[in-house]
Amino acid sequence: MKPITICAFAIILASLSFSCKTTSGSSSGSSSLNKINIFASAESRADKSDMIANIDDFEIGQTSMGINKLLGGIEIKDAVVRLEPRVNAVVLDFTAQGNVFKLSLKKDARAAIIDAALRYNDAFEQKLLEKKGAKRNAAYGTAASDLSWGVLSLLSNNAKAKPVLKLGYTFVNDAPYFTITIPESDNILLGSDSDYMVKKSITLTLHYTRAQAEKLVELISPENIADEIAAKNVPEDLLPEGQAEINAPDVY
């Protein structure tokens, strides 16, 4: 089997496929993952700002995942996936352990997650996953992120952090999962007079089956983001080039 090409963060992701074998001998065996091709897109723009369009954020899909429960085990949760074009971020909105979370992923973080998912899939197919070991949760590296959260009855922006995500895998009841671990992180909104505010975020691990990981990769891929922006028929003056021209200083 030919190895899957792994892209570096600083280059354009191109023609990466995310596929797996069908497991026989089980009535509920893993179904084959469809190949996902990821091409150069609006994320490769040379504009110095992160903006890909000066328009409001909007939903681009939903995905499911397992999240660790307070007393052990995992429960299936749905996440709404939003695109924030002004800052080129994809945000996962989900609830867990009585809180609302908003996990924001910039371009490099998304590239790292796609790369990690591909490596996990390759290791799965080649039977290289280890069922024990402390290093499994960061086996495929890390990624910067932004996190905001709050209790369900209040606004979800009363606490913010910048956790460094760990990308890896684990086994739960002998079933393997691709994982994104959000470690405990300091609340950067906490001030000296803010003793009432939560000081740290809780540790969360997002568990993905290969089918769930495929869906996540599809939604956050540069190709899909470019397609979503194109579908909005954004006026040229609200695209980076148009914004640069409008905002350029007058020459006198």
C-alpha positions in Angstrom: 0.0 0.0 0.0 1.4 3.4 -0.9 1.8 5.8 2.0 -0.5 8.8 2.3 1.3 12.0 1.6 1.4 14.3 4.6 1.3 18.0 4.0 3.4 20.6 5.8 1.4 23.4 7.5 3.0 26.1 5.3 2.1 24.7 2.0 -1.2 24.2 0.1 -2.9 21.0 0.8 -3.3 19.2 -2.5 -5.2 16.1 -3.6 -5.1 14.4 -0.3 -7.4 11.3 0.0 -9.0 10.1 3.1 -10.1 6.5 2.6 -10.2 3.3 4.5 -10.9 -0.4 3.9 -14.1 -2.1 4.6 -13.8 -4.6 7.5 -15.4 -7.9 6.8 -16.8 -10.5 9.2 -18.9 -8.0 11.2 -22.5 -6.9 10.7 -21.6 -3.4 11.8 -18.1 -3.2 10.4 -16.5 0.1 9.3 -17.8 1.3 5.9 -15.3 2.6 3.4 -14.5 6.2 3.7 -15.0 8.2 0.5 -11.9 9.9 -0.8 -11.7 13.6 0.0 -9.7 15.8 -2.4 -8.4 19.0 -0.9 -7.3 21.7 -3.3 -5.8 25.2 -3.2 -8.4 27.7 -2.2 -9.2 31.0 -0.7 -6.9 30.0 2.2 -3.9 30.4 -0.1 -4.5 34.1 -0.7 -1.4 36.2 -0.5 -3.3 39.0 1.4 -1.6 39.8 4.7 -4.8 39.7 6.7 -6.7 36.6 7.6 -9.9 37.8 6.1 -11.3 35.8 3.2 -14.5 37.9 2.9 -15.9 40.8 4.8 -19.2 39.1 5.6 -20.8 37.8 8.8 -20.2 34.3 10.0 -22.5 31.5 8.9 -23.1 27.8 9.4 -21.4 25.4 7.0 -22.6 22.1 8.5 -22.8 19.8 11.5 -20.7 16.9 12.7 -20.9 14.4 15.5 -18.3 13.2 18.0 -17.9 11.5 21.3 -17.0 13.6 24.4 -15.6 12.3 27.7 -18.2 12.3 30.4 -17.5 13.6 33.9 -17.8 10.2 35.5 -16.1 8.3 32.7 -17.1 6.9 29.3 -18.1 9.0 26.3 -21.4 10.4 25.0 -22.2 11.4 21.4 -22.6 15.1 20.9 -23.4 17.2 17.8 -21.4 20.2 16.9 -22.5 23.1 14.7 -19.7 24.1 12.4 -19.5 27.8 11.5 -17.2 29.8 9.2 -16.0 33.2 10.3 -14.8 34.7 7.0 -13.5 38.0 8.6 -10.8 36.1 10.5 -10.7 32.9 8.5 -11.7 30.7 11.3 -13.9 27.6 11.5 -15.8 27.3 14.8 -17.2 24.2 16.4 -20.2 25.0 18.7 -21.1 22.2 21.1 -22.2 21.5 24.6 -20.5 19.3 27.2 -20.7 18.8 31.0 -23.2 21.6 31.4 -21.3 24.2 29.4 -21.5 25.7 25.9 -18.1 25.6 24.1 -16.9 27.4 21.0 -13.7 26.0 19.6 -12.1 28.3 17.0 -9.7 26.9 14.5 -7.5 29.1 12.2 -5.9 28.0 9.0 -2.8 26.3 10.5 -4.9 24.4 13.1 -7.2 23.1 10.4 -4.2 21.9 8.3 -2.8 20.2 11.4 -6.1 18.4 12.1 -6.4 17.2 8.5 -2.8 16.0 8.5 -3.4 14.2 11.8 -6.6 12.5 10.6 -4.8 11.2 7.5 -2.0 9.8 9.5 -4.4 8.2 11.9 -6.3 6.6 9.1 -3.1 5.3 7.6 -2.0 3.8 10.9 -5.4 2.2 11.4 -5.2 0.5 8.0 -1.7 -0.7 8.6 -2.7 -2.0 12.1 -0.1 0.2 13.8 -2.3 1.7 16.5 -1.2 0.9 20.1 -3.8 0.1 22.7 -1.7 1.4 25.6 0.7 4.3 26.0 0.7 7.8 27.4 1.9 9.4 24.2 -1.1 8.3 22.1 -3.1 11.5 22.8 -0.5 13.6 21.0 0.8 11.0 18.5 0.2 13.3 15.6 1.2 16.6 17.0 -0.5 19.7 18.4 -2.4 22.7 17.1 -3.1 26.2 18.4 -6.8 27.1 19.1 -9.1 29.6 20.7 -11.8 28.5 23.1 -14.7 30.3 24.8 -17.2 28.7 27.1 -19.8 29.3 29.7 -22.7 27.6 31.5 -25.8 26.8 29.5 -27.9 29.4 31.2 -25.5 32.3 30.5 -23.6 33.7 27.5 -20.8 31.5 26.4 -18.2 34.2 26.2 -17.6 34.8 29.9 -14.4 32.7 29.7 -11.7 32.4 27.0 -8.5 30.4 26.6 -5.9 29.6 24.1 -5.4 25.8 24.5 -2.9 23.9 22.5 -4.8 21.0 21.1 -3.3 17.5 21.2 -4.0 15.4 18.1 -3.8 11.6 18.5 -5.9 8.6 19.2 -7.2 6.3 22.0 -9.2 3.1 22.5 -12.5 3.0 24.4 -14.0 -0.5 25.0 -11.5 -1.9 22.5 -12.8 0.5 19.7 -10.2 3.0 18.3 -10.9 6.7 18.0 -9.1 9.7 16.5 -8.9 12.3 19.2 -8.6 16.0 19.7 -7.8 16.8 23.3 -8.5 20.3 24.6 -6.3 20.5 27.7 -7.1 22.5 30.8 -6.2 26.1 30.1 -6.2 29.4 31.9 -9.1 31.8 31.4 -7.4 34.8 29.8 -10.3 37.1 30.8 -9.7 36.5 34.5 -8.6 39.7 36.3 -7.4 40.4 39.8 -11.0 41.5 40.7 -12.7 38.6 39.0 -12.7 35.9 41.7 -16.2 34.9 40.7 -15.1 33.8 37.3 -14.0 30.4 36.4 -10.2 30.2 36.4 -9.5 27.4 34.0 -11.3 25.4 31.4 -11.9 21.6 31.9 -10.0 19.0 29.9 -12.1 17.7 27.0 -11.3 14.9 24.6 -13.3 14.9 21.3 -13.5 11.3 20.0 -14.0 10.6 16.3 -14.7 7.4 14.5 -13.3 7.3 11.0 -16.6 8.2 9.5 -16.9 11.2 11.9 -13.4 12.2 11.2 -14.0 12.1 7.5 -17.0 14.5 7.9 -14.9 16.9 10.0 -12.1 16.9 7.5 -14.6 17.5 4.7 -16.1 20.5 6.4 -12.9 22.2 7.4 -11.0 21.5 4.1 -9.8 24.5 2.1 -11.8 23.2 -0.9 -15.1 23.2 1.1 -14.4 26.7 2.6 -13.7 28.0 -0.9 -17.0 26.5 -2.1 -18.9 27.9 0.8 -17.6 31.4 0.1 -18.3 31.0 -3.7 -21.9 30.0 -3.0 -22.4 33.3 -1.1 -21.8 35.3 -4.3 -19.8 37.8 -2.3 -19.5 41.2 -4.1 -15.9 41.8 -5.3 -15.5 44.8 -3.0 -16.0 42.6 0.0 -13.3 40.1 -1.0 -9.7 40.7 0.2 -8.5 42.3 -3.1 -11.5 44.7 -3.2 -11.1 45.5 0.5 -7.4 46.3 0.0 -8.3 48.7 -2.8 -11.1 50.4 -0.9 -9.0 50.8 2.2 -5.7 51.9 0.5 -4.6 55.4 1.4 -5.2 58.1 -1.3 -2.2 59.3 -3.2 -2.1 63.1 -3.3 
